[in-house]
Structure formats: structure tokens, C-alpha cells
Amino acid sequence: MQFIKSDQYGFYETTVGIDIGSRAAKGALVHKGRLYLSSAYTGVNMQTTAEEVLHDLLLQAEIEPRDISYLVGTGYGRVALSFSGFPVKMQTEIFCHALGAHVLNPEVRTVIDIGGQDSKVITVNADGEVTDFVMNDKCAAGTGRFLEKAAEMLSLPLEALGQVSLQSAKLLNISNQCSVFAESELISMLARGEYVADIAAGIHRAVTKRVLSLSRRLDPKQQIMFTGGVSQNIGMRKALEDVLQCRLAESEINPYYAGAIGGAALALRYLKQEKSLKKQLILASVKSDFQDLHHKIEQKLHSYIDGGENRKKIGYLCTYTPMELMHAADVSYIRLFQAGTAEEIAGGEQITRSFYCDFIKSILGAFREKDPLYLSLDGVYNFYTCDCTKRLSEAILNYFKDADTFVLPRKRHNPDSYQFLADELHFFAQTLEGLTGTRIDPRRLRESIRLYNRIRTILKNISGLRKQNPPLLSGGEFYDLMRGYFYLEPEQYLSICQDFWKQRQSRSVPNVDSGHNGSRIFLSGGLQSDGDMRLIDLLENELNARIVAEDHCTGLRAICYETDETAEPYAALAKAYMDKAPCARMQPLEDSLDFSVELAKEYNAEAVVFAYVKFCPCYGQIKNEFVKRFQKAGFPVLDIGLDYSRNDYGQLRTRLETFINMINGPER
């Protein structure tokens, strides 16, 4: 038992923080100004481990579970925790470690948390609130797991690795950032006869450099605290101090427990500031049912597979491929933008290269794995924006189906670009005419232009419902509606949109002051693939945020333009598509940046999540330009590189939850 300063936090209630890490569980209980601490190795059943830690804390404090006012769970295993009999809330370890470090030493401005599965660098302000964070959650390098493997290879107990490293007299550099290749490097060092102490010191230094590479903004002049399970390793502490060339912050209480102590401090805040969640009632009152829309989409896709669709069936990849021309040619068309399964992605990688994005590999994999929908297509056509989609079309042509790629000029506001694209549109029309055997009637093309203008207008009106506070439409609902834009026949889809618009206009929303209607998030970056709803589900269904607008090509970017209905059709289409809301591939990039920032302002967004598929040559390479422009405009930004794996749910949730709490403060 230890006394804890209660002047700032007023620990007059009994609160508990339980930090379930991948290797150890830590607990902190504050009762009448006294702090009780406990820890245990994390077992197979994390709930059982948490209950053991809590039981020990209660025994130390000589109180019963009914005396607990509030409990906060945090850490790697928090999602597995469940308690009854007192209020409970889960919070990310980022916020708990930040606040815990602040409780232990209010002068701390940076927290380095190295755990068994990940590592984080967190910056905090004078109130212990998170102002920024970066984390390594995909690679074992820079984590306790790497130290554990190294100890095994050196035939040392993990607990002895740090102490042994202090005996080093020679600086060995382990150059490989990847833990797998670093293991090979250790084997080579042992074979050369290098001393174990020197290798151990080199290991700690390598982990330190990996962790510190996460953030270039560390200021050694400010107080830095080392927390997490690895903070017990004296060799890691020395390596951090050597590389940073400063002394790490001290505290009377072991910072190993910072996460649990921060949880107990947050529990007190939640207890004092708990609010009713009336927002959920408001959203429930306007929730839409899209089952009929989903059914119609499934019907169309099945008509491709079972032969019910008698017209020529084509797939297209990019929204720069003119839907008006395909409609006028009387072909049936769908956009190919489905997120692939693990098997399809692996299959696609057999044809292309590993550094292509999962979107490209998903489509190729679907063909390779003989997806019946893809096999039913008579051709695949694309006006390409990035080199990867060009290579994709070429691979489809070489191995699977008739495919053709048309060139989209990059330079906007250029007379030559307009003329070039008009010529390409003529070539595309000739290709469609060759496929169907029927000439495209100019009058039907004009009708198609008018039809899609009407569709885009009503979609923009529907999206505008999200400008209100609270928004009358969720981001998930708008995404559902946009799926129909890429799959359904336009006449059928226009009728659905018109019915939805009338229905939504007739609804009223209760004028309830809930105090907070959810963070207004602007979703920026690359496309949102069909079937990959992780971002939307996490933000809206689990974190009570609202996606009020998006600039990607499966959202508003796809519909923010209008075609001149009076001009010559091909020239009008060329101008409309060159002038539409631009992809990041188009030049000048400033146009794309301006569009995104102005859209975020128009929809009254509070913060931006910039998401892109890893290895994306358009949005991955220029993400920093978007981030800087949003930040300059006053928006907090979280950038996330994604793949289509389903195994990173926990890490993705941690990033998003921490970001949302940064915007709101963890109590809101």
C-alpha cells in the first residue's frame, strides 16, 4: 500500500484500473487516498487473470466488491473483460498510460510504453491529456516479444537479459529492423564468438532505435517517462537514456503500473462526469432499412452468375470510367471494388507482386480463384488513374478476360487534356459498340447524361442531411446507398433514391439536447472497398462517432460533378470528368487538397481520419500532403494504412478510440 497525492484528482472514491497486457496484468485500486497495486502473469483466460488481480487488491484494501465506485479496464486484453456490480468502462492503454504517467509525475510530457505486443510514443500536455501518439502494432521489432526471442537465443532468462547487457564493453550494431532477419544476425554474431553481454546490449539498442523511430518529435529537454512491461528491464532503460542522451523521468511509484493507475484516475473522471447517451436514441429514430436495396443488388449480381442477364456484362474499376457511355451502349455494368478474402489476395499475389495493394490483388485473386461473378463478365474496362490499375487490366487481359485500358490525362484545366480525353471516349464507345454490335445513339447518350445528373444531384441532397447536428444520416447509411450507385441499373436506382429522399424529408428528429451528439469525422483518402466495413463499424457502431462526409471515390468524390446537357456529348463528358472532384493522381495536387479541406469545412467536421490501402501509389505516397493541409486548416488528423486482413481489429480499434478521445477528452 502506498499513499497517492489526492489534491488534484480527489481520490475520495474507490476506483480501480485493471491493465491486461499480453504478458502481465497489473491492477491499481485507490481507496481513501491510499493506492494498492497488484500484478500477475496473464493466463489463457484473461477474465480469470483480471479477477485474480482484483481479488488481491480487495484483500489488500480490506474492502468488498460492492465498495467499488467505478472500474476502468485497459490494455491488450481489455475487450475480454466483463464485471458486474459496479460501473465499468474500457479505455485504450494510450490514454491510461498517459494519465498514469501524469499522476506519477506531472512534469512528464512524453511517455514511451513498450509492451509485449506493441510499442507507443505518446505526448501529453500539462493536464495529462494525449496530444499525439504513434504506435508500432504490426511488427515484433521494438516490442517485448523481440526481447523474449533474443533471450531464448542467448540462453538467458528474460529477466536477466537487461542486467547482462550492462556488462557490455563493446558496441555491436544490429542493423536489421525486421525481427526475423535480426534473429539471423544474432546467430551470425554468436558464430563469430561475440560476447553475450555485447550482443544483449546491441539488442536493447536496436529495440530503442526502432521505438524512437516512431516519432521524430521527441524533445530530450522535456520529461520522458518509460512505462509498460518492458520498463522493468534495466538494460532497456539504459539504452533509452544513452540514445536520447537524457535521464528518464523518475517517480516514487513504479511506472510499470502506469496503465493501471491511469485507469483508476480515469475511473474517477468517469464517475464524476458520466452523461446519458441520448444520442443513441436520436440516431435510432432516423435509422434506415436498406434490406430492399441490398436485395436488389444481390438479385443483379445473381443474374450475372445464373445467366438471367442477357445483355453483355462488363466490369469497370475506376470512377473515371464514364457510366453514361456504358448505359447508352445498353450493356449491363458493375464496378469491381470488392475487398478480397485471404485466399483471393494470396492468389492475386501469385500473378502480381507483393508490394501491390490488396485492392489490386483482390481483383486478380477473384479471377484466379474462379469467382463466378467475375467469370461471368464479358469484359473489363478502365480509365486508369494509377499504374497499378493499368497493370491489373493488362493481367486480366493476359490471363482471364477481354480487357482494355484507356488513358486519363493527368493535367486538369488544360485544353489538350479535354481533347485527348474526348478522343479516348470515342475509342471507348467504339469498343462498346464492337462488344454489343450496336451503334451508340447520340440521343440516348444525352438521355444517359441527364439521368446521371439527376442521380448525382439527389445523392448530394441526401448526403447534405449529414450537415445537420445531429446528422440525419449516418456514414454507414450513405455508404449503403452508394453501393447501389455502382451496382444497380440507373433508372431503378434513381427511383430508390427518390423514395428515400421523400421518406427522410418527412421524418422529424426530436429536439433533444444530449450534450454531445458524437464526434463529426471526415473520412479522407483512398477507396472504401465493398465488404470492408471495419472503419465505418468501429467509428459509428462502437465509438459513437459520426462520419459526416468522405472524399474518397466510393463516396462524395464519385458524384461531385455535373455534365453539360446542352453541349456535344463527348466533349461535355470529357470536360465533366476532367473537372470532377479530382483523384490524388491528378495535377495539380492542390485541387485535390482544396476539394477535401473545403468539403470537411462544408460538413462541419471536427476531425479527419485519412485512410488508405497500404502500398497505394496514389494516396499512400502523398498522405503527408493531405495531413499537413488538414492540420493547417485546424483539423486533428489520424492517418491509417490498411490492408484487407481481419486480424488487426484490436489494434485498429485502439488507434481510432484513442484519436476520438483525443478530440473529445476521454470523459465525453
NORWOFEN-V730305 format. One record per helix or strand of 2 or more residues. SS is the DSSP state (helix for helix, strand for strand). FROM is the first residue (numbers start at 1). TO is the last residue. Records with the same first field share a line. If there is no record, write none. Layout:
SS->FROM-TO ; FROM-TO
This chain:
strand->2-3 ; 15-20 ; 24-31 ; 34-41 ; 70-74 ; 87-90 ; 108-114 ; 119-124 ; 130-136 ; 223-227 ; 313-316 ; 332-335 ; 379-384 ; 403-407 ; 520-525 ; 546-550 ; 607-613 ; 636-642
helix->46-61 ; 65-67 ; 78-80 ; 93-104 ; 144-153 ; 158-165 ; 179-191 ; 196-212 ; 229-232 ; 234-244 ; 255-273 ; 278-285 ; 291-305 ; 323-328 ; 342-349 ; 358-368 ; 372-375 ; 387-399 ; 415-436 ; 442-467 ; 475-487 ; 490-505 ; 534-542 ; 556-558 ; 569-579 ; 589-602 ; 623-632 ; 649-664
